[in-house]
């Protein structure tokens, strides 16, 4: 991996200072092969007073392309600490997941190696293209409690890959609603966020609690999550996560594949952000349950500058079919575990490289943030 940084600073109105970073990087994942990526950020640092936010305000641009035909272009403008008590974020994204998993709906779908062959090399994969604009506004109510409101406009399309596939099978059979592919969604969101993390992007202590409601075209979702971070010794962080989501109405496939959060939605269940060790989007359903435990130990530790962490993790999760209640249960859980190396540079750059293994083999993992 090659990293290069270019920086400059210039004072703007109100004595606010802006600086920038630019670097390319490369990585590999089991799902999409090799990636070439680049990151640019123009941001206003917080100054010397310790605060949990990554910066006062920032505009970042990320671009990436893989050898398997996937790509990502993301422009993110955020102001988490520009105005006292307010947080505003706007994200524009266009991406294609050209090897996203699709095994059919349900928690007990089969991953049969015999289904993959010369005439069906992508039997359990589908190509998904998405473009969206997402606005989020948060206002501090009291202490660490914030109220959230947001809106999103999104267009999602799916394309069957060459050969026989589970996606083509279910689309033809009507298991996947063909009238909602492609799907254009207008989504509104509201909720409460309670956040006591010491540093938001690389927390060592604190909690993040979220209770969210979202309504889209013909469906709604209710999401609750709790993330806890404990710092028993200087170099050790123990992190835990429990999250659940229920969907009502008639959610399309595009919505069922993701789970809501106060930041950006993420693929669930399966993949780096939800169930490491299983293929991305391995299990699909309107209800979701996730749990996780992670230990991060600082092999190299310069808290204000650099961190090299050895990570061990355990994840568990499942989906619930339409008509099933989402409950806290140990029945039907899919489990995985693994390890990773995490690199932190400054307050707002994290790169992780790891391997997770579940009941169907293993996955090479990469992330530009902690899994949770």
N, C-alpha and C positions, 0 to 999 in steps of 0.2 A: 504494500500500500504506500502510495506517495502522498505526502501532505506538504502544502506550501501555504503561507499566509502573507497577505498584503494588508497593511493597516495605515490609516491616516486619521487625523482628527481635525475638526474645525468647529469653532463656537458658533451657535446660532442664537436666535433671539432668546432672551431670558437666560443667557449664559449657559444654555444647555449644550453639552459637547456631544458630538457624534463621531463614531469611528466605524471601521468596516473590516471584515475578514473575507477572504476568498481562498478556497482550497479544493482541489480535486481528490478523489479517492476511488478505490476499486475494491470489490469484495465478491464473495461467492455464497450462494445458498442452494440447497437441494432443489428448491422449487423452480428457480429461474436461472440457474447457472451463474455465469460471471456477469457482473454489473460494472459499468463505468459511470461515475457520478461526480457532480460538482455542487458546491454550496457557496452562496454569497449572502452576507448579512450586513446591513447598514443599521447600526443600533446606537442608542444613547445609554451609556453605563449609569449605574445607580449612584456612583460616588463612594465615599468612604463609610457612610452609615450602613450597618448590616441590615439587610432586608431579605425576605424570602424570594422575591421576584428575580428573574434572570437579568432583567434590564428595565430601564424606564420605558422605552419604546423601541420597536425594531421593525424593519422590513427585511424579510429573508426570501431568497429564491433558491429552490432546490430542483435539480434536474438529474435524471438517471435513465439509462437504457441497458437492457440485458441481452444476452446472446439468444434468449428464447423468445424474443419479440415483445417483452414487457417494457413499459416506459412510465416515467413519472415526471410531471412538471407541476410544481407547487409554488405559489406566491402567497406569503403569509405576512400580514401587517397586524401588529399587536401593540397595545399600550397598557401594560399591566400596572404601571406605577407613574403614569404621566399626570393624572388628575387624582387628587386625594379621594379615596373611597370608590373610585370607578375603575373598571377594566373593560377594554373594548378590543375585539379581535375580528379580522376579516380574512378569510382564506379563499383563494381561488385555486382550483386544481383540475388537471386533465391527466388521466392515467389509463393504462391498459394493463390488466393482470392476464397475461396470455396463457398462463398455466394454472389458473385458479382451480382448486379442487371442487368437484361436484360428484357426490356418491349417491344422491337421492335424498329425499327428506326422511327425517327420523333419527332416533338415537341408536338404532340397532342395524343400520345399513351395513352391508358386507363389503369388505375390500378383498376381492377374489383375484389373486395374481393370474389365474388362468384367463381372466377376461381381457387382459392386456396382451396383445400379440401383434403380428405383422399387419393384420387388417384393422386393428384397433389400438394403436400405440398410445392414444390419448383417451382411453375409455373412461377414466375417472377425472378428466380435466375439461375445463371450459374456458373460453376467452371472454373476459368481462371488460368493457370500456365504460369509463365514468367521467363526467364533467360536472363540477358543482361549484357554487358560491355559497359560503357559510358565514353568517354574521352572528356574533355573540356579544352581549353586553351584560356585565355583572356590576352590582352595586352592594357595597358593604352595608349591612343592616346594623350589626353590633358586634364588636370584637372580631372573631374569626368567621362569623356567619355572613354569607353573601346570598343575594337573590339573583337568579339568572333568567335572562330572556334571550331568545334567538330565533333566527329564521334561516332556511336553507332552500335553495333551488338546485335540483339535481336531475341529470339525465343519465340513465344506465341502459346499456344494451349488452346482450350476450350473443356469442357466436360459437356454433359447434365447430370443434376442430376436426381435421380429416379423419375419416374412418368411423366405425361404430362407437357410440359413447353412451354413458348413462344419461347425459343431458338430452341427447336426441331421442332416446328411448322414452324418457319421462315427458318430454315436450309433445311427442306424438301421442302418447297415451293420455294426455290431459292432466297428468300429475303436476306438471308445471303449467301455470296459466299462460298460454301463448298470447292472450289478449293484453297482457301486461308486460310484454317484451317487444320492443323497448318500453321503458317506463320513465316518464317525467314526473317528478315529485316536487310538490311545494309543501315544505315542512315547517311547522312552528314548534318552539321548545320553551319550556319554563321549568324552574326547579330551585332547589336550595343546595348550597355548597358550604360545608364547614371545613376549614382548612387551617391547620396549625403546623404544617411542614416548615422546618427551619430553612431549607433551600428547596424550591419547588422542583427543579429539574433533577437534582441529585440529593434527595432528602436523606438525612441521617436520623431524624427523630420527628415525631408528630403524627397527626392523623389527617386523612382526607375522606370526608363523608359526602356522598352525593345522593340526592333524591330528585329524579328528573321525570318529566312527562313530555312526550312529543306526539304530535298529530300530523299525519300525512294524508295523501289521497286514498281514502277508503280504509285507513287503519290508524292505530295508535300504539304507543309503546310506553311502558312504565319501567324505569330502571332504578335500581338502588345498588350502591356499592360502598364498601368500607376498605380503606387501605391504612395500615398501621406500620409505623417505622420506629424501631427501638435501637438505641445505640449503647449496648451494655458496656463496651470498652471502646477506647478511642478509635481503633481500626476495624471494629466489627459492627455491621448493621444487619439487623434482622427485620425483614419486611414480610408482611402478610396481606392477603387480599381475599375478599369475599364479595361476589357480585351476582345479581340476579336480574332477569328482565322478562317481562310478560308482554305479549302483543295481543291486541284485540282487533276486531273488524276483519278485513281480508288483506293481510299484508302480502305484497308481491315478493318474489324471490329476491329481488334487489335489496329489499329491506330486511328480510330474514337472515341474510348472510352477515349482517353487521350488528354490533352492539353500541348503544349510545354512551356518551360520556360528556362531561362539561367541556372537554377540549375537542378532540376529533373522534369520530366513530372509528371502530376497528373491527377487523374480521374475527368472527367467533361463530362456531367453536372449532378451534384448530389453528395453529400458527403461532408466531412469536409473541403476539399480544394477548393470547388467550390460553392455548393448550400446546405448549412447546413439546416437541417429540411426535406430534401428529401433523399430517399435511394441512396446508392452509385450507380453511373452510371444510374440514373433514366431516363435520356433523352440522346439519341444517334443520332448523325448526323455529317456530315463533317464540318458544320459551327457552331461556338459557340460564344455566347455573355454572358459576366459575369459582374456584378456590385456588389459592397458591401460597407457597411459603418459600422464602429466598434468604440465603445468608451471603453477605458480601464482606470479604475480608481484604483490607488494604495491604497488598504486598509492598507497594511503594506509596508513600503518603506525604504529600506536601499540600495540606488542606486548601490553601488559597490559590494554588497553581496547578497541581497535577495529582492524579490518583490512578493507580493500577490495582484493580480489584480482582480477586479470585472469587467466583460466584458458584454456589451450588443451589439448585432449585428443585421444587416439586410442584406439579400442577395437577388439578383435577377438574373435570367439567362434563357436562352433558347438555342435551337439548330435550325439550318437551314438545310433543305434537300438538296440533290444533285441538282444542277441547280439553287438554290436560292442564291441571293447575300446576303452576311453578311452586315447588316446595323445597325446603331444605331437606336433603336426603342423601344417604350414602349409596342408595340403590342406583344401578345403571351408570355409575361414574366411570369415566375413562381417565386413566392416570398416566403421567409421564414424569420423568426426572432427568436431570443432566447437569452440566456445568458450563461455565463460560469465563472469559476474561473481559473485564470492563475497563475502558480507558476514559478518564475524565480530564478535560483540558479547561482550565478556568471554571466559570460558573455555569456555562451554558452549552458545552459540547461534550457529548457522550457517544462512544462507539463501543459496541459489544460484539464479540465473536464467540460462538458456543455450539454445543451439540446437545440435542434432546432425544430421548428414546422413550417410546410408548409401546403399546401392545402390537403395533404393526411395523416396527422397525424404528429407524432413527432419522433425524433431520439435522442438517448443518444450518446454523442460525446466524443472522446478523441483524443488528438494530442500531438506530441512531438515538435511542433513548432507552431507559430501563423498561423492561416488560410491563411493570406496573409500579 
